[in-house]
């Protein structure tokens, strides 16, 4: 049942992505509606699959790399569905849905190793840690998409080559604002998530900081976003530089999130293999 | 009778001359005031926009009239003749008609499809009627021109994505800022294009506008029109701190905003985006500023470049428009052919009427004791004799009017009634209504 739901979700995301890519080229109301509905269907199937898996395991199903990635893709789609309604910015879908589809595909391709589930995962701190960080990462992914859109649009305007993309993309100010909002909400969430992680670590290993690669990279990522937020609020950074930093920040998120899981050994690996 | 059009536009004139044209179109003085100097010219229409100067006239002595109108044009533009002569074009009859139709339909515009030109032609026509320099032919031609332009606009999509330069500039502003309502616009210098851009921005919801001009009087004049405030010219760099969009079109030779002016101020602006629309030739804004982050600079050529992108899509529409213009030119030509007959008929009637009046006057002075009733009866009698007498020749002439042989009959009639001295004295007016 669960694997059927997951396959459905992947299919829906792919169809939605194709729909949104068509929407990028042709501004048709119908295309957007169809793609949006398909994404909603995908998110529902996906959510159901995650719930089933978690019930089966007795804890939140984010303990393997594929699970984590799939969970992340789900959050990303949810973030987009909510933001696109609030911000009335449909074209964002053309940039977010491919990202979600890629993550989803990745999660099916990654090797799964069996981990015995234990009481280690049954803490409120873990739930807070995971939920807050994943929400933050999803927002950063949206910021990343907005940053790419910003850079494309900015390039078109600066170089005075106003092609099709120029017509379809929203205004620079709007994209910059989305970037800003995602950062404003995402950064506190990330901070909360990391603090929860450290608190939990101190209960498990008696020390909040253990020089684990995951911890180091997480802190680096946090610092990048802290710098971006500071520059934005205090110095008035915006536009191109802020967009580049958002892209850089999200790359750091990916490294922390996936790279460390896959390539580096650390004690966090006992959670995510 | 021949129709001539002589002029120069953005295609034939180099940049230096275009600048001059832009100044010319702001002159208060109209060359129509000096139309009396052109003795060979019957009717005259004069159009001036910042991209073109056109003189349209009718004459029966083409060579002399052309020379006179050339003189008039060169004197009006105010540059030495050798400098101008190479850049002028002359169109004759059908060519002239077609050219005017194309101009009005915005096919000859710097920005094809831009809607302003028709209004400018209408204004010019109003000016010409005010100076009473247009008669039967040009009245008809101009009215035809308006309807052709309207046809082109409604039957083709040429004006649909229609994008005058100022419109393109406003679109860009929207792509940079999104909402324009809370944005502040700075207008440096004045000029047709700049004012149009300002109007477009106001139409898009901009509420806050500042005007800067070297002469305060001009600044106040503009400010009053756009409900804007004014700022001193010397303070320009500081004014840049709290505006978002700058429309510049001064006659300055050197850039008035430089990279060095702007760089430190962008930091003080907290990097809020700044959009320069530089309509001036030569440029007002140092092109280097486009290198600064969050600064966007578009000059007139850039805007033209954007608009040309749309043009390629509209090429097909332009062909449709050309077809409309061709057929309308042909129709006007047909009308024109009947026209040679019309002044002849008018002259014939006028001569008969003049004779009648003179004879009535003579008779009445010889018979002083005629009552009012009798006088009126005699007047009516003579009038109806004339009408009946002239009816057949007039019908004959009208019937010949579309034939190739008409010139022969027109000429014959004029000799028969000795009308030549009458013609050309004054242009017949539309009200004589034989068209």
Interface residues (C-beta under 8 A of the other chain):
Chain A: X153 X157 X158 X160 X162 X166 X169 X170 X171 X172 X173 X174 X235 X236 X237 X238 X239 X240 X241
Chain B: X172 X174 X175 X176 X177 X178 X179 X267 X269 X270 X271 X272 X273 X290 X293 X294 X296 X298 X302 X305 X306 X309
